[in-house]
Amino acid sequence: MNYLIITFSLLLFHLSCCGQEVLLIDGIETDYHNVPRKSRTLLTIQNSRFVSDAGSGYILEAGDDSYVVSRCNNLDGAKIIGNKFIWTGYDQYPKSTLHGLMVGYNINYTIKHNYFDRLRYTSVFKAGIEDEMAWTSGAHSYNIHKDTKALTIKGIDGVRIYNNTFYSSGYSPLYHISLEENTGGEPDHPATNIIIKNNIFYQKDNFPAIRLRQSSCLEGLQCDYNVYYCENTFNNEPTFSIGGKSYNWNEWRELGFDTHSVVINPMFKDTENFVPSERLDYGVDLGEEHNTGLSTTATWEVGKYPATTVQGENWQVGAVLYKTNTAVNDVESISRYVEVVPNPNDGIFHLNIEQPLLHQNHQVNIVSMEGKILFEKFIPKGNMTTLFTLPSLQPGYYLVKSRTSGFAKKFLKQ
């Protein structure tokens, strides 16, 4: 067993054992880094800062932009965590093709707790023509994307995009996420079986929140439990693009996507840390592997990992999580502040909400006793009484439930 430690304002730990390289890069501060990948390597890059003013090329190469047989799959399972990527060339190079994080021709990366600031392309996932690749673990999760132009997934299968915050103030946007074919081979290979869940998509201007460059990328796509908000569209609804055709919010949902997602303003406290003004419990449980997000106190300092928080019973969306409050998540405790009037009723009733639940928005579902969601309604904070008109409900018992605070109240439709 041999090892080498090199220090020059960074720690790089490189160990070779039983033919498997183990490479830990911790605390570097640089404008560019190219990870060796000629042999099978278990890679971790953490607690680092990458600042570039380049007009093209890459900031961090932890994978390849084109197929190289000797390097393909050598970084599978890499971890790129707790880093900050900053591009300062956005004014000088408005048409730049700079790639922030290149992770092509590898799979199962854990890319989380990173901050991407004004990059042209944040992460680029790529494969497919010469060597088809499918993710079975890992994810691009709990990352902040501030004024970036696109996260690109090209010709690869099964990439998971979980609990990220995408924010655009109007700086030369393209789309938050782009799914594409990897072209030039026989046959071309699309990005398939992509999963996009629990993200926040906030934008000033009306550009596609998600673009499928070719309709072939629809295969296996799962997109749901997200929060969207566009400042300059009707009802602040997002738009989408498939094969060059634009789809509005309703058309997109009719295709089966984002049926549990909502259009609400996350009301970030500021546009640096992206802490929502309140908990956004609109997510779905994605399992223990993906349950740890950024804390509301997270900062990025070289050599120090940003603070994190674990999801609770009600999963929040976005990269930044509030700590779980047991009292708030106690259904019986909080439901005493809610009343269905009258109860029983003929499907027409008022939902009365009292303090302390009036300080937050509520996404309310009418749910059958079998757990099927039959109706959804958004109730803005401060609304003490909301009318529900549902005469078509079949006679029986139902629950009115808030995905925001977790209250649940049973009522009888006569």
Secondary structure by P-SEA (a helix, b strand, c coil): cccccccccbbbbbbbcccbbbbbbccccccccccccccccbbbbccbbbbbcccccccccccccccccccccccccccccbbbbbbccccccccccccccccccccccccccbbbccccccbbbbbcccbbbbbcccccccccccccccccccccccccccbbbbbbccccccccbbbbbbccccccccccbbbbcbbbbbbccccccccccccccccccccccbbbbbccccccbbbbbcccccccaaaaaaaccccccccccccccccccccccccccccccccccccccccccccccccccccccccccccccccccccccccccccccccccccccccccccbbbbbbcccccccccccccccccccccbbbbbcccccbbbbbcccccbbbbbbcccccbbbbbbbcc
